Amino acid sequence: MTHSNNPIVQDVIKRFMTVHAISSIYVTGNSAQKGLIISGDAGTGKSHYVQEAFVDTETTERVDYNKSRSFTAPAFYAKLWFNRNQGDVVVFDDCNLAGLTGNDFKSVVDMLKGATEMTKGERIIGWERASQNNLFKEHNIPSSFDFQGSIIWITNYNFDQLQKKFGPHWEAIQSRFIQVPIYLNGQEKLMYTLYLLEEIDMLGKNCQTKEGGYTQDIIDATCKYLRDNFKNITNVTPRVAAKIADTMEQFPETWEMLIENQNIFA
């Protein structure tokens, strides 16, 4: 049986295909739903499937992709302004939205609710302060505008953590956002990672970690190492597989010792 025919792998693929499908429809601007939260384990491929959706639909120019960036409330407001038109998509991938505090967090929560309201009419977002922000002056950003774009938020926070963070606002957030959980158990992680390595050639011709990928000998050795040690590896993910393969290539004589002394074992 190939990995892709394994029911465990098929179930994981369906979850990622959900991410791919929803991301694809957002760039059309036709969906009444304007918000997507993808929550899950680090290194499993959440970002990859979102990005792949835009490549497959040839719409990357409509997407403002923000990776590991910190936002203040005014900067978040400006980001929504720049992506306000129908078919625009703004992605917040591992950004600090759930880490904000005080007035910044309260303002971002209000903007998230306003921007993702399910309505055929206007979605008015406003920013009223006694003095105008310099960023707003520089880009001539008004104190209110109609947001018709879409928001994709990719986070490692689980939904219980988000509920605790948003408190009384969580019901309003979850009623507006599509929520896709990507949490895999140990067996799912191993089988899905092996599927990517052995059938999708994630570390070879389709490698996004290193230009040109790795040799077949290294890929085979990585798969064998994962099979032999998965019970002791804390988190078997595509990212961990890439780290193992890279260590093998860089240190052909001592790679096993070096991997064993990294913090990837339980």
Buried (B, 14 or more C-beta within 10 A) or exposed (E): EEBEEBEBBEEBBEBBEBBBEBBBBBBEBEBEBBBBBBBBBEBBBBBBBBBBBBEEBEBEEBBBBBEEEEBBBBBBBBBBBEBBEEBBBBBBBBBBBBEBEEEBBEBBBBBBBBBBBEEEEEBEBEBEEEEEBEBBEEEEBEEEBEBBBBBBBBBBBBBEEBBEBBEEBBEBBBEBBBBBEBEBEEEBBBBBBBBBBBEBBBBBEEBEBEEEBBBEEBBEBBBEBBEEBBEEBEBBBBBBBBBBBBBBBEEEEEBBEBBEEEEBEE
